[in-house]
Amino acid sequence: MLETMLHRSIIILVVVLTSSVSFAFREGEPAGFSQRLSKTAIERTAHKVIYDGAYRKIEYPNGDVPVHVGVCTDVVIRTYRKLGIDLQTDVHEEMKSHFDVFPKKWGLSHPDPNIDHRRVPNLQTLFKRKGIVLPITDNPKDYVTGDLITWVVAGTLPHIGIVVNRLSSDGKRPLIVHNIGRGPQLEDMLFEYPITGHYRYYGKMGSGLHSSRLKQRNEE
């Protein structure tokens, strides 16, 4: 009986350790960034949020829609804001200087800080310009805690989520915090939809990293 109980305890311990394993850090990232982003993203799943992407006038900077509503981008925005990075400001400042490089899907003739940062294609453009673009692969080990992933759902709908330091029940894939309609969720869905982007973003903390990565690309 004692031997059986000990065996079961070991199995439970292995499962717990596997499900909360910390993935490798990205080289050169700000100290503790990945783990803080992961912890904050997972904390978002405790909030009850109604999926609602309606246009609303909000404050600038650090503006937010009502806390009980939000979409996939709001999970990312709120998570980053807890780390002192305001994606509303980052997108707006970049759009003011380089409006021509951002998507023109919404018929805008000038930046709008009320909504621009809440649109996945705009975040992707920011990450490409000021963050780090990483390869899209079918190897789950290439997706590390703190990475940002974008997908296309149903062929046309852009989506975004955050890779966190938890693993799927079989230990093979990192879990994702995202909101696809049921509020912020922690789910095993990395390869559920076609991936359209794979990024790291550190805000102003990582501006030097972005510059060095661009220099490296130009020299290759």
Secondary structure, DSSP 8 states (H G I E B T S, - for coil): -HHHHHHHHHHHHHHHHHHT------TT--TTHHHHHHHHHHHHTTS--EE--------SSS----TTEE-HHHHHHHHHHHTT--HHHHHHHHHHH-GGGS--TT--SS--TTTGGGSHHHHHHHHHHHSEE----S-GGG--TT-EEEEEETTTEEEEEEEEEEE-TTSSSEEEEE-SSSSSEEES-TTSS-EEEEEE--GGGGHHHHHHHHHHHHH-
